[in-house]
Amino acid sequence: MTRDVLHDLGFFGHYLHKHAGGRGGKQFVLSALHRSGGKLTQRELLERTHNSPAALSEVLAKLEGEGLITRVPYEQDRRQQLIELTPEGEVHAARKCAEREAFEREALSCLSSEETDQLEALLSRLIDHWKHLEEEGVGA
């Protein structure tokens, strides 16, 4: 019997979204800012989240309303905004990053270190290939 690999990947995506947050939501943005020293341009965040500009703006408005980020004009390019974590946002982001790392350790605990490295390499190959397919318009 053959396995339905794409179905399994869909389950993994669902599980990760449910338990670890989405790819472009508030927690992902906070984590990306935290891992980048607390600030990124809006364009850099857009590239990392793969959101639409409107969706990212909505996420940023929510984070700003919660007092977790500020948006300031970017000195090098006035058309851009620099997104910065507030002190409260930094504390919140650090906590969420620690929770995500703990979740990742637990979620992958059934794999050896070597298997985890192999999985990461295989997933990276798939991501690169799928990005190429997307650029070529395959499956659109």
Residue pairs with C-beta under 8 A, 6 or more apart in sequence:
16 107
17 23
19 103
19 107
20 100
20 103
20 104
20 107
21 27
21 28
21 96
21 100
22 28
23 49
23 50
24 49
24 50
24 51
24 55
24 56
24 59
25 59
26 59
26 62
26 63
27 96
27 100
28 48
28 49
29 45
29 49
29 56
29 59
29 60
29 63
29 69
29 83
30 63
30 68
30 69
30 85
30 89
30 92
30 93
30 96
31 93
31 96
31 97
31 100
32 40
32 45
32 48
32 49
33 39
33 40
33 45
33 69
33 83
33 84
33 85
33 89
33 93
34 85
34 90
34 93
34 94
34 96
34 97
35 97
36 44
38 84
38 85
38 90
39 82
39 83
39 84
39 85
40 48
40 82
40 83
41 74
41 77
41 80
41 81
41 82
41 83
42 56
42 60
42 71
42 80
42 81
42 82
42 83
43 80
45 56
45 60
45 83
46 53
46 56
49 56
49 59
51 59
60 69
60 71
60 83
63 69
63 89
64 70
64 71
67 86
67 88
67 89
68 85
68 86
68 88
68 89
68 92
68 93
69 83
69 84
69 85
69 86
69 89
70 83
70 84
70 86
71 81
71 82
71 83
71 84
72 81
72 82
72 84
73 80
73 81
73 82
74 80
74 81
74 82
75 82
85 93
108 116
108 119
111 119
133 139
